[in-house]
Amino acid sequence: MTRRVSTRNASVQVWQAYLNNRTKRHRDSRFLVQGVRPITQAIANGWPLETLLYRLGAPDLSGWAREVLDSTDVPQVGLVPELMAELGEKASGIPELVAVAISRQPELDTFEPGEPGEDAPVIVVFDRPNSPGNLGTLIRSADAFGACAVIVTGHGADQYDPQSVRASTGSLFAVPVYRAAGPAQVLALRDRQIARGIPTRIVGTDEHGSHPVFDQDFTESTILVIGNETSGMSAAWQDACDDLVSIPMGGTASSLGAPSAAAVALYEISRQRRTFAR
C-alpha cells in the first residue's frame, strides 16, 4: 500500500506531534524512527512498524532506502521534501526515510531473565534520567556490553523520544526497556531471581561508594544502578543497593556523566566475565 501526500494533512500533523509531544506518543503508542541505522535495526529485530515515510522527488533514493521499501510489506507514504524535512533530524538535512513505529511497554513484574546455572544476566537501572539523549546513549552501552535489559525508574526521560531513539543508534530495538516507579519493583525482581536460583546483587555507582568498581565481584548476576545526572543516587536507592562502588578518577572532573559511568561499570563487568571465562 503506497500513497502520496503533498499537504500538511491530519496524518502529517499527528506524525509531527510525535517529535516533541510525549503525551501524544504515549496515548497513541507510536513514535518516529529517524536515521539509517535505527531504521535498519528496527527492521532486523522485527520491531512492529506502522508506516514507512519516504521522500518524494529528486534526488533519487539511495540503494539502502529503495531496498527497505522493496523488501518490507509495511504501508508506505511518500511525502514532499518540505514535509519530510520537518519530520527528520534537522542537522542531517532532508531524510530519505522515517518510520512510524509502535511502542512496546513490557511488564517488569513478569520479567525473569536467565536460567539457573546457565548464565548471570546483567540489568541496568537508570534512575530519573533528565535527558533523552543520555538515556539513548546508556541503552547503546547496555547493548554493547551484553546487558539483557534497561529499567528506567521514576518520572524520567522517554525512551521513545526521537533524541533517545537516535542516541541509541538502534540498540533500543535490541534491548528491552522497562519502566518502574522506584526501587520496590527492582527489589522484587532481585528477590524473584534469587528464588529462581539465580544469585543476584544490586550494585550502585556513587562517588562515595565503599570500594572501587574494579574491586567488586561482578561474576554473578548484577543489577547495576545509575543515579540521576544532576542529583546522583537518591537515599532510597542507596538503601536498596547491596553494594555501592565508586569509579576512581584523575584530572579536575568532579564526576562522570551518567552514561559514561554506566559504560565504565559495564565494561568492568564484561572484563571480569571474560577473564574468568578464560
N, C-alpha and C positions, 0 to 999 in steps of 0.2 A: 504494500500500500504506500503510494507516494502522492504528496500534494505540494503545491507551491503557494507561498504566502509573500505578498509584497507590501502589506499594510500592517500596522500595529493593531492587530485584531485582539479578541479576548484571550485567545490561547497565548499569543506572544506576551501580553501583559501578565498572565499568570507565570510564564517562564521567567520573566524579568523579576517578578516578586520573589522567586526562589533564590535570587542572588543575595538579597540582604534582609529578607523577612523570615526570621526563624519561626515565628508562629505559623506562617503560611506553609513553610516546609513541613512542620510537624503535623499540622492539620491535614494536609494532602498526602503525607508520607511520600513526598517527592523531593528530589534535589537535582542540581545540574552537575555534570562531569565535564570538565574542560581539560584539554591537553592530550597529546598523543599517548603518552604512557598511561595516564589514568584511564582513558577510554579503552586502550588495549588490554590493561589488566582487568578492568570490569568485565569485558567480554571473555577473557581467558578463564576467569574464575566463576563464570556462569552467573554473574550478578543480574538480577532482573532489570531490564531496560524497557521503558515505555515508548520512547520515541528517539530517533536519531535525527538531529537537525543538521542540515548541510548547507554550504554556501552556494548560492546560485551565481551564474555569470562568470566572466573572466576574473582572474586566471583560472585555468583548468585545475581540477582537484588532483592532488598527488596520488601516486600509486597506493600509498597506505590508506588514504581516505576512500578511494574507489574500491579497494579490496574489502574494507569494513562494510561499506554499503552493499556490495555484491554478495558478501558471504553470510549476512545475517538476515533473519526474517523479521527484524524489528521494524515497525512502521516508520516511514521516513517523511520528513517535511523539509522542503527547500525554502530557504529564506534569502531575501535580497541582502547584499553585503552590509547595508546600513543596519539592518536588524541583527545580523549575526555579530557585528561589531559590538552591539550593546549587550550581547549575551556572553561575550568572550572575555578573557583576561586582557585588560586594557593595554598593558605594556607589550603584548605579543601581537598586536595588530588584529586583523580580521581572521577568526579561526575558520578552519575548513569544516570541522565537526564539533558539535556539542551534544552530549547525551542527556536525556531526561531519565533519571534512574528512580527506582522505587526503593525507599529507605527500609531498613530492617531494624527491629527493636527486639533483639534476643533477650530472653528472661534469665537473669543471673541466678534466680532461685533454683533453676533446674540444671545449671552448668556443672558438669562433673568431668573435668579433663583428665586424661591419662588413664593408665591401667596399673593396678598394684603389681609391683615387682618388675615392671617393664620400663618405665620412664619416670622422670621427675619434672613435671611441667613447670614453666615459668610464666607468671602472670604479672602484668604491670598495672599499678593503680596510679592515676593522675588525679590529685585532689583539687577540685575547683579551678581548672585551668582558665586563665584570663583570655588567652589569645588562641583563636582557631589555628593560626599558623604554627604555634608551639605544639598544639595538640596533634596536628598532622605530622609534624616532624618527629614527635615521640612515637606515634604509630609506625612511622617508617623505621625508626631504630628498633622497635619491638619486633618488627618483621625481620629485619636484617640479622638480629641476634637470636632468633628462634623462639621468641615468646609465643605462647599459644593464644593470648587474649590481652586486651586492654580494658580496664574498668575506669570509667570517669565517675567521680563521686562529687556530690554537691551540685549546685547550680553552676556548672562550668560551661565552657565553650561547646558549641555544637560540632560534632564530628562531620556533619553533612554541610557545614558552611563551605562555600567554594574555596576559601582560603585553606581550610583544613584538608579538603579533598586534594587540592593541588600540592600542598606541602607534603602529603603522604606519598606522592608520586605513584599512586596506585596500590600502596600497601593497605589502605582502608578496605580494599576488596579481598584481601587475603587473610587479614587478622580480624576476628570478631571483636566488636567494641560494645561493651555492656555499660549500663548506667546504674548507679546506686546512690541512695540518699546520703549515706555516710558509712562509718566503719562497721556498723552492725551486720550488714549483709555480707561484707567481706569476711568478718569473723565467722559468720555462719558457713561460708564457703570453705574456709580453712578447716573448720570442725567437721564438715561433711567429708572433706578429703582424708582427714586423719581416720575417720570412722571407716572409710573405704579401704584403709590400709596403705595410704599414700602419705607418709610423714611430710608435713608442710609447715613452714615458718613464714611469718610476716616480718619483712625487713624494711625499715625505713631509712632514707638518706637524710641526714641532718648535720649541720656544721658542728653541733655539739654531741655527735654520736660517740658512743663509748669506745669504739675502736675503728681503725681504718677499714675501708671496704675490702682491701686485699687480705685482711686477717679474718674475714667472715667465711665460714664454710658454706658454700653455695651448692654442694653436690646433691642435696636433697631438694625436693620441690619447694619453690620460693614464690611468695607474693611480694613483689618489690613495690614500695610506696614512694611516690614522688610528691612533694608538697607544692603548694601554690607558689607561683612565680614571685609574688610580691611579699606575702606574709610567711612563706615557708610552711613547715609542717605544724598543723594545729595540735593543741594539747590533747584533743580526743584521739588523734592518730598516734601521737607519741605513746599514749596509754595502750592503744590497740596493738602496737608493734611488739613482737617478741624480741627483736634486736634493733638497735639504731647504729648505723655506721656513718662515718664521715669520709669525705673524699679529700685527701691531703692535696694542698695546692701551694705553688710558689708565686712569685710575682706580686703585684699590688692588688689583684682582683680579690674582692671580699667573698665572692661566691660564684658558682657556676649557674647558668640559666637552667631551668628545669629540664628541657630536652637534652642538654649536654650532660647534666648529672645522670639522667636515665641512661644515656648512651655509654657513659663510663662504667656504671654499675652493671649494665647488661653485658658489656664486653668482658668484665671481670668474671661474671657468671659463666659466660661462654668459654673463657680461657681456662678456668678451673675444670670445667667438664671435659674439655678436650685433653687437658693434661692427664686427668685421671683415666680417661678412656684409653690413652696410650699405655 
